Amino acid sequence: MPRVTIDHKDHVAHVTLSRADKHNALDDAMINEIVAAGQQLADSDARAVVLSGAGKSFCAGLDMASFATLAQRDLTQEVMQRSHHDANRFQEVAMVWRRLPVPVIAAIHGACFGGGLQLALGADIRIAHPDSRFSVMEMKWGLIPDMGGMVLLPRLLRSDMLRRLTYTGEVVAADDAQDCGLVTEVASDPLARAQALAAQVAGQSPSAIRAAKRLIGLAESGASQSEVLLAESREQLALIGQPDQMEAVAAQLQKRPPRFS
């Protein structure tokens, strides 16, 4: 059975972690399928992506049976090799979603621990169920976050909160996760909310959405003020007067939904 499924509807790609019997825990096969799903969508016509987990949890982190197998291997080459742009295979589980040209919205319920949390951090937006739980859990196993967490967490958390969660591995409730910046919003039906938000995004100008994601990524990367200002101008110039922008204007003036090709 596939560990990850992809369904397309109305320009939204619905990606589901499908290892429900294991709380979508990450083993080698799951890691490979998550990365492959992200790579597949990079070349699709999707305008937004919803990422969710089947069963009782979004993703409970690393599968411990898989961890035992990893511990017996010489991981030097696998960990140190930059096999996916600037990342290794494990880091690409989160980073592949940041590389996608369109917004990714994670719908989170149940456990979102360790590698599962880092996977969720790869999304642009995180919608959580009130009963969901979060943990930077690697310290519990004598490890550090190593799946993109130290790129993504500092963009969301104050330094003291980042250190506290990393050093302790404590479990955080959804409301507290929202308060500290891990979660965008809390909703009683996070999947329905994520789908509605994705539909709203998919109804915007596809070229403007992609430009916005590129620009935000550049701004968050530590680029200089002059680089960001220049990129703003470059992206805007590429949009003005083009078919998507003209359709957006026409739809506003005619008070109708836009129809993008």
C-alpha positions as CSV (number, residue, x, y, z in Angstrom):
1,M,0.0,0.0,0.0
2,P,1.3,3.5,-0.8
3,R,2.4,5.5,2.2
4,V,1.5,8.8,0.5
5,T,-1.4,9.5,-1.9
6,I,-2.1,12.5,-4.1
7,D,-5.5,13.6,-5.4
8,H,-6.2,16.6,-7.5
9,K,-9.4,18.6,-7.5
10,D,-10.1,22.2,-8.8
11,H,-6.4,23.0,-9.0
12,V,-5.7,21.9,-5.5
13,A,-3.5,18.9,-4.8
14,H,-4.5,16.9,-1.7
15,V,-1.5,15.0,-0.3
16,T,-2.3,12.5,2.4
17,L,0.1,10.5,4.6
18,S,-1.5,7.1,4.5
19,R,0.4,5.0,7.1
20,A,-2.5,5.4,9.5
21,D,-1.8,2.2,11.5
22,K,1.6,3.6,12.5
23,H,0.4,7.2,13.1
24,N,2.2,8.1,9.8
25,A,5.6,7.5,11.5
26,L,8.5,8.1,9.2
27,D,10.4,5.0,7.9
28,D,12.7,4.9,4.9
29,A,9.8,4.1,2.5
30,M,7.7,6.9,4.0
31,I,10.5,9.4,3.7
32,N,11.1,8.5,0.0
33,E,7.4,8.8,-0.8
34,I,7.0,12.2,0.9
35,V,10.0,13.5,-1.1
36,A,8.7,12.0,-4.3
37,A,5.3,13.5,-3.8
38,G,6.7,17.0,-3.4
39,Q,8.9,16.5,-6.5
40,Q,5.9,15.3,-8.5
41,L,3.9,18.3,-7.6
42,A,6.7,20.7,-8.5
43,D,5.8,20.1,-12.2
44,S,2.0,19.9,-11.8
45,D,-0.6,22.5,-12.6
46,A,-1.7,22.6,-8.9
47,R,-2.2,26.1,-7.6
48,A,-2.2,25.1,-3.9
49,V,-1.5,22.0,-1.8
50,V,-3.2,20.5,1.3
51,L,-1.0,18.2,3.3
52,S,-2.7,16.0,5.9
53,G,-2.4,12.6,7.7
54,A,-4.9,9.7,7.7
55,G,-5.9,8.0,10.9
56,K,-5.4,9.4,14.4
57,S,-2.3,11.6,13.9
58,F,-0.7,13.9,11.3
59,C,2.8,12.3,11.9
60,A,4.2,10.9,15.1
61,G,7.8,11.3,14.0
62,L,10.5,8.8,13.3
63,D,9.4,5.1,13.3
64,M,11.4,3.5,16.1
65,A,11.9,0.3,14.2
66,S,13.4,2.3,11.4
67,F,15.5,4.2,13.9
68,A,17.0,0.9,15.1
69,T,17.9,0.0,11.5
70,L,19.4,3.5,10.9
71,A,21.6,3.1,14.0
72,Q,23.2,0.0,12.5
73,R,24.2,1.7,9.2
74,D,27.2,3.9,8.4
75,L,25.2,7.1,7.7
76,T,28.1,9.4,7.0
77,Q,27.7,9.5,3.3
78,E,23.9,9.6,3.4
79,V,23.7,12.4,6.0
80,M,26.5,14.5,4.6
81,Q,25.7,14.2,0.9
82,R,23.7,17.1,-0.5
83,S,21.6,14.9,-2.6
84,H,18.6,17.3,-2.9
85,H,19.8,20.8,-3.7
86,D,21.3,22.0,-0.4
87,A,19.7,19.2,1.7
88,N,20.1,15.5,2.3
89,R,17.3,13.1,1.8
90,F,16.0,13.4,5.4
91,Q,16.0,17.2,5.3
92,E,14.1,17.2,2.0
93,V,11.1,15.8,3.8
94,A,10.4,19.3,5.0
95,M,12.3,21.4,2.5
96,V,10.7,19.9,-0.6
97,W,7.4,21.7,0.4
98,R,9.2,25.1,0.7
99,R,10.7,24.5,-2.7
100,L,7.3,24.0,-4.3
101,P,6.3,27.1,-6.3
102,V,2.8,27.2,-4.8
103,P,1.5,27.5,-1.2
104,V,1.2,24.4,1.0
105,I,-1.3,24.2,3.8
106,A,-0.9,21.5,6.5
107,A,-4.0,20.2,8.3
108,I,-2.7,18.8,11.6
109,H,-4.5,16.6,14.1
110,G,-3.2,14.2,16.8
111,A,0.5,13.9,17.2
112,C,2.9,16.2,15.3
113,F,6.2,15.2,16.8
114,G,9.9,15.3,15.8
115,G,10.2,14.7,12.1
116,G,6.5,15.1,11.7
117,L,6.7,18.6,13.2
118,Q,9.5,19.4,10.8
119,L,7.5,18.1,7.9
120,A,4.6,20.4,9.0
121,L,7.0,23.3,9.2
122,G,7.8,22.9,5.5
123,A,4.2,24.1,4.8
124,D,3.5,27.8,4.3
125,I,0.5,27.6,6.7
126,R,-0.4,25.2,9.5
127,I,-4.0,24.6,10.7
128,A,-4.3,22.5,13.9
129,H,-7.1,20.7,15.7
130,P,-7.6,21.9,19.3
131,D,-6.5,18.5,20.6
132,S,-3.4,18.2,18.5
133,R,0.0,18.1,20.2
134,F,3.4,19.3,19.1
135,S,7.0,18.5,20.1
136,V,10.5,19.0,19.0
137,M,11.1,15.5,20.3
138,E,14.6,14.7,19.1
139,M,16.2,15.5,22.5
140,K,14.2,12.6,24.0
141,W,16.3,10.3,21.9
142,G,19.6,12.1,22.4
143,L,19.4,13.8,19.0
144,I,18.9,17.2,17.5
145,P,16.3,18.4,14.9
146,D,18.0,17.4,11.6
147,M,15.2,17.4,9.0
148,G,15.2,21.1,8.2
149,G,14.1,22.2,11.6
150,M,16.9,24.5,12.3
151,V,16.2,26.4,9.0
152,L,12.5,26.6,9.7
153,L,12.0,26.9,13.5
154,P,14.0,30.1,13.9
155,R,11.7,31.9,11.4
156,L,8.7,31.2,13.6
157,L,9.9,31.2,17.2
158,R,11.6,33.6,19.5
159,S,15.1,32.4,20.4
160,D,14.2,31.6,24.0
161,M,11.2,29.5,23.0
162,L,13.2,27.7,20.3
163,R,15.8,26.8,22.8
164,R,13.3,25.7,25.4
165,L,11.4,23.4,23.1
166,T,14.6,22.0,21.6
167,Y,16.4,21.4,24.9
168,T,13.4,19.9,26.7
169,G,11.4,18.0,24.0
170,E,8.3,19.0,25.9
171,V,4.8,18.4,24.3
172,V,2.9,21.6,23.5
173,A,-0.9,21.9,23.1
174,A,-2.4,23.5,20.0
175,D,-3.3,26.8,21.7
176,D,0.2,27.1,23.1
177,A,1.6,26.2,19.7
178,Q,-0.4,29.0,18.1
179,D,0.7,31.4,20.8
180,C,4.4,30.8,20.2
181,G,4.2,30.7,16.4
182,L,4.3,27.0,15.5
183,V,0.6,27.0,14.4
184,T,-1.2,29.6,12.1
185,E,-4.6,28.9,13.5
186,V,-6.7,26.4,15.4
187,A,-9.9,24.9,13.9
188,S,-12.3,22.2,14.9
189,D,-12.0,20.7,11.5
190,P,-8.5,21.5,10.3
191,L,-8.8,19.6,7.0
192,A,-12.0,21.4,6.0
193,R,-10.4,24.7,6.9
194,A,-7.2,23.9,5.0
195,Q,-9.2,22.9,2.0
196,A,-11.3,26.1,2.1
197,L,-8.2,28.2,2.4
198,A,-6.5,26.3,-0.4
199,A,-9.5,26.9,-2.6
200,Q,-9.3,30.6,-1.9
201,V,-5.6,30.6,-2.8
202,A,-6.3,28.6,-6.0
203,G,-8.8,31.2,-7.0
204,Q,-6.1,34.0,-7.1
205,S,-3.8,34.8,-10.0
206,P,-1.5,31.7,-10.3
207,S,1.4,33.8,-11.5
208,A,1.0,36.3,-8.7
209,I,0.8,33.6,-6.0
210,R,4.0,32.0,-7.3
211,A,5.7,35.4,-7.4
212,A,4.6,36.1,-3.8
213,K,6.0,32.7,-2.6
214,R,9.3,33.4,-4.3
215,L,9.5,36.9,-2.9
216,I,8.6,35.8,0.7
217,G,11.2,33.0,0.5
218,L,13.8,35.5,-0.6
219,A,12.9,37.9,2.2
220,E,13.0,35.2,4.8
221,S,16.4,33.9,3.6
222,G,18.3,36.8,5.0
223,A,18.7,38.6,1.7
224,S,19.7,42.2,2.0
225,Q,17.2,45.1,1.8
226,S,18.5,46.1,-1.6
227,E,18.1,42.5,-2.9
228,V,14.5,42.2,-1.7
229,L,13.5,45.6,-3.0
230,L,15.0,44.8,-6.4
231,A,13.2,41.4,-6.4
232,E,9.9,43.2,-5.6
233,S,10.4,45.4,-8.6
234,R,11.4,42.5,-10.9
235,E,8.5,40.3,-9.9
236,Q,5.9,43.1,-10.2
237,L,7.2,44.1,-13.6
238,A,6.8,40.5,-14.8
239,L,3.1,40.5,-13.6
240,I,1.8,43.9,-14.8
241,G,-0.2,43.7,-18.0
242,Q,0.1,39.9,-18.4
243,P,-3.0,37.7,-18.9
244,D,-3.4,36.6,-15.3
245,Q,-3.2,40.2,-14.0
246,M,-5.5,41.5,-16.7
247,E,-8.1,38.8,-15.8
248,A,-7.8,39.7,-12.1
249,V,-8.6,43.3,-12.9
250,A,-11.4,42.4,-15.3
251,A,-13.0,40.1,-12.7
252,Q,-12.9,42.8,-10.0
253,L,-14.4,45.4,-12.3
254,Q,-17.1,43.0,-13.5
255,K,-17.8,41.7,-10.0
256,R,-17.3,38.1,-11.0
257,P,-15.0,35.2,-10.1
258,P,-11.8,35.3,-12.2
259,R,-11.2,32.6,-14.8
260,F,-7.5,31.9,-15.1
261,S,-6.2,29.7,-17.8
